[in-house]
Amino acid sequence: MIATLPASLLEAIVALGLGEVVDATFLGGNALRVQLNSGDLLFAKCAGLSATASGSVPANLYPSEHRGLDAIAATRTIATPTVLASSADYLLLEWLDGQRGSDYWSTLGEQLASLHACSADTFGFAEDNYCGMTTQPNPRLRSGYDFFADARLRHQARLAVDAAYLDAKDNARLELIIHKLPGWIPGQPPALIHGDLWGGNIACTQSGQPALIDPAAHYGWHEAELAMTLLFGGFDPAFYAAYESCSACDEGWRERAPLYNLYHLLNHLNLFGARYLAAVRKVLERYGGSSAS
């Protein structure tokens, strides 16, 4: 398996003085657990591994993830894995495999609220990045409604129309939803958010503290982040109780979750195909039908 690692990654490990790679275990997708001769472990993502076809990883995907992790780490609110090196071919991180303590979920809620308290003058980010493998535009806009409409919903819808997943009727319903967003979603200041926060993107440090991985970081609506946590079953109740006690979160955010999650459902439609079409259309029909109010 070592032979499959990019030469540039092996060179980086040597240059960093980390030791010699003695084993590399494929974890699925483009992920590897790298073992050094010291016994230490590292986590790596590499272009061209197994399910990830060679050449299919955008050249700026890993550097973009690197900068997203750095942006979150710079707030000193919640842990992220230390980025050791990155390039077009790889992302090399510290290995995280800590055990969750009894206060893991409440700590995650408190720390995420602190992250969301980090604001900016505009929505967006310093650069475009990715949500999964889908491009995520991050124009600097002062209006959260314009940002969510154009850089999130319309962007994903264009990709879905081009792939023949959505038709003209779907698009018309989406536009009606966009038109009505200011009446449904309360104004919120730009908040630094992880951007793709589901159960697979939270980890645990060696000391048992929560950590965020695989970000699609940008300044967006904090309620959109909370909504994403509900999309695949939700987090432990202690997480929500702690978050709400540490923030000015509006208690009606759960009712608005389907509107926020339309972005992620559209992204999953574009990433994984028609099995997500029914879920997308359920939201479009609920909020964009002729009887929507």
C-alpha positions in Angstrom: 0.0 0.0 0.0 2.9 2.4 0.7 3.7 2.4 -3.0 0.4 4.1 -3.7 1.2 7.2 -1.7 2.2 10.2 -3.7 6.0 10.6 -3.8 5.4 14.2 -2.7 3.6 13.0 0.5 6.5 10.7 1.4 8.9 13.5 0.8 6.9 15.9 2.9 6.9 13.4 5.8 10.6 13.1 5.6 11.1 16.9 5.3 9.0 17.4 8.4 11.2 15.1 10.3 8.3 12.8 11.2 10.1 9.5 10.4 9.7 6.8 7.9 6.3 5.4 6.7 6.1 1.6 7.4 2.4 1.0 6.7 -0.6 2.8 5.1 -4.1 1.4 5.7 -6.8 2.3 3.2 -9.9 3.6 5.1 -12.2 4.2 2.1 -12.7 6.9 -0.4 -9.4 8.9 -0.5 -8.4 8.4 3.2 -5.5 6.5 4.7 -4.1 5.8 8.1 -0.3 6.2 7.9 1.9 4.5 10.4 5.5 5.7 11.0 8.5 3.7 12.2 8.1 5.5 15.6 4.7 3.9 16.0 2.9 7.2 15.6 -0.1 7.5 13.3 -1.1 10.2 10.8 -4.2 10.7 8.7 -3.9 11.4 5.0 -6.2 12.1 2.1 -4.6 11.4 -1.3 -5.9 11.9 -4.8 -6.3 8.9 -7.0 -7.1 6.2 -4.4 -9.6 3.4 -5.1 -13.1 4.9 -5.1 -11.7 8.3 -5.9 -10.6 8.1 -9.6 -7.2 9.5 -10.5 -7.5 13.0 -11.6 -11.0 13.5 -10.2 -9.9 15.5 -7.2 -9.7 19.3 -7.9 -6.2 20.7 -7.6 -7.2 23.1 -4.9 -9.4 20.7 -2.9 -6.9 19.8 -0.2 -5.3 23.3 0.1 -8.9 24.6 0.4 -9.7 22.2 3.2 -6.4 23.2 4.9 -7.4 26.8 4.9 -10.8 26.0 6.3 -9.3 24.1 9.2 -6.9 26.9 9.8 -9.7 29.5 9.9 -11.6 27.4 12.5 -8.5 26.7 14.5 -7.6 30.4 14.6 -10.7 31.2 16.6 -9.5 29.0 19.5 -13.0 28.0 20.1 -13.1 24.3 19.1 -10.4 21.8 18.2 -9.4 20.8 14.7 -6.7 18.3 13.6 -3.4 20.0 13.1 -2.6 20.2 9.4 1.0 19.0 8.9 1.1 19.6 5.1 -1.1 19.9 2.0 -0.8 20.1 -1.7 -2.9 19.3 -4.8 -2.0 15.6 -4.2 -2.6 15.2 -0.5 -3.7 16.5 2.9 -1.7 15.3 5.9 -3.2 15.7 9.4 -2.6 14.5 13.0 -4.4 11.3 13.8 -7.4 11.7 16.1 -8.8 8.7 18.0 -9.7 9.9 21.4 -12.6 8.5 23.5 -15.7 10.7 24.1 -16.3 11.6 27.7 -19.6 12.1 29.4 -19.6 15.8 28.7 -18.6 15.5 25.0 -21.9 16.6 23.6 -22.5 19.5 25.9 -18.9 20.7 25.3 -19.5 20.4 21.5 -22.6 22.6 21.8 -20.9 25.2 23.9 -17.8 25.3 21.7 -19.8 25.5 18.5 -21.8 28.4 19.9 -18.5 30.1 20.6 -17.4 29.5 17.0 -20.6 30.9 15.7 -20.0 34.1 17.7 -17.0 34.8 15.4 -18.5 37.2 12.9 -17.4 39.3 9.9 -18.7 42.2 7.9 -19.9 40.0 5.1 -21.1 36.5 4.3 -18.9 34.3 2.2 -15.2 33.5 2.7 -11.8 34.5 1.4 -12.1 32.0 -1.4 -14.4 29.5 -3.0 -14.1 26.0 -1.5 -16.0 22.7 -1.6 -18.9 20.9 0.2 -17.9 17.3 -0.3 -16.6 17.4 -3.9 -19.0 20.1 -5.1 -17.7 23.6 -5.7 -19.0 26.0 -3.1 -18.9 29.7 -4.2 -18.2 32.1 -1.4 -18.7 35.7 -2.7 -18.5 38.4 -0.2 -22.0 39.7 0.2 -23.7 41.8 2.9 -27.1 40.2 2.5 -27.5 36.7 3.9 -30.6 36.2 1.8 -28.7 37.0 -1.4 -25.8 34.8 -0.3 -28.0 31.8 0.5 -30.1 32.3 -2.7 -27.3 32.8 -5.2 -24.2 31.1 -3.8 -26.1 28.1 -2.3 -29.6 27.3 -3.7 -29.3 28.6 -7.2 -25.7 27.3 -7.6 -26.8 23.8 -6.7 -30.0 24.0 -8.7 -28.0 25.0 -11.8 -25.8 21.9 -11.4 -28.9 19.7 -10.9 -30.6 21.1 -14.0 -27.5 20.6 -16.1 -27.4 17.0 -14.9 -31.1 16.6 -15.8 -32.2 15.9 -12.2 -34.4 19.0 -11.9 -36.9 20.3 -14.4 -38.5 23.7 -15.1 -41.3 23.1 -12.5 -38.7 22.3 -9.8 -36.8 25.4 -10.7 -39.9 27.6 -10.6 -40.7 26.3 -7.1 -37.1 27.0 -6.0 -37.4 30.6 -7.2 -40.7 31.0 -5.3 -38.9 29.7 -2.1 -36.1 32.2 -2.7 -38.5 35.0 -3.1 -40.2 34.2 0.3 -37.0 33.5 2.3 -37.0 36.9 4.1 -40.5 36.1 5.4 -39.5 32.7 6.7 -35.9 33.1 7.9 -35.0 35.7 10.5 -32.1 38.1 9.9 -28.8 36.7 11.3 -25.3 38.2 11.3 -22.5 36.3 9.4 -21.2 33.5 11.6 -18.1 31.4 11.0 -19.6 28.0 10.4 -18.1 24.5 9.6 -20.5 24.3 6.7 -20.9 20.5 6.5 -21.7 19.5 10.0 -23.1 16.0 10.3 -22.0 13.1 12.5 -19.3 12.0 10.2 -17.5 15.3 10.5 -17.0 15.4 14.2 -14.1 13.7 16.0 -12.5 13.5 19.4 -9.0 14.6 20.5 -6.7 12.4 22.5 -7.9 14.3 25.6 -11.5 13.6 24.8 -12.5 17.1 23.5 -14.7 17.6 20.4 -13.0 18.3 17.1 -14.3 19.3 13.7 -13.0 17.7 10.5 -13.7 18.0 6.8 -15.0 21.6 6.8 -16.7 23.6 4.1 -15.9 26.7 6.2 -17.5 30.1 5.5 -19.4 32.9 7.1 -23.1 32.0 6.8 -26.2 31.6 8.9 -25.7 29.8 12.2 -29.2 28.3 12.0 -28.1 26.7 8.7 -25.3 24.9 10.6 -27.7 23.7 13.3 -30.2 22.5 10.6 -27.5 20.4 9.0 -26.9 18.5 12.3 -30.5 17.3 12.0 -30.3 16.0 8.4 -29.1 12.5 9.2 -30.7 11.8 12.5 -29.5 14.6 14.8 -27.0 14.9 17.6 -27.4 14.0 21.2 -30.0 16.2 23.0 -27.2 17.5 25.3 -25.6 19.2 22.3 -28.7 21.3 21.5 -29.4 22.2 25.1 -25.8 23.4 25.6 -25.8 25.3 22.3 -29.1 27.1 23.0 -28.0 28.0 26.5 -24.8 29.6 25.2 -26.3 31.6 22.3 -29.1 33.9 21.2 -30.5 31.1 19.0 -34.1 31.6 18.1 -36.2 28.7 19.4 -38.0 28.4 16.0 -34.8 27.2 14.1 -36.0 23.6 14.0 -39.1 24.5 12.1 -36.9 26.3 9.5 -34.5 23.4 9.2 -35.9 22.0 5.9 -35.4 25.3 4.2 -31.7 25.4 5.2 -31.2 21.7 4.4 -32.5 22.2 0.9 -28.9 23.2 0.0 -27.4 20.0 1.4 -30.1 17.9 -0.2 -29.4 19.5 -3.6 -25.7 18.9 -3.0 -26.4 15.2 -2.2 -28.5 15.0 -5.4 -25.6 16.4 -7.4 -23.0 14.2 -5.7 -24.9 10.9 -5.3 -27.7 11.0 -7.9 -31.4 10.5 -8.2 -31.9 8.7 -4.9 -32.0 12.2 -3.3 -34.5 13.6 -5.8 -37.6 12.6 -3.8 -36.3 14.4 -0.7 -35.4 17.5 -2.7 -38.9 17.6 -4.3 -40.6 17.1 -0.9 -39.1 20.4 0.3 -39.7 22.2 -3.0 -43.4 21.1 -3.0 -43.8 21.9 0.7 -42.5 25.5 0.5 -42.7 26.3 -3.3 -46.1 24.8 -4.1 -48.9 27.1 -5.1 -50.4 26.8 -1.6 -47.2 27.6 0.2 -47.5 30.5 2.6 
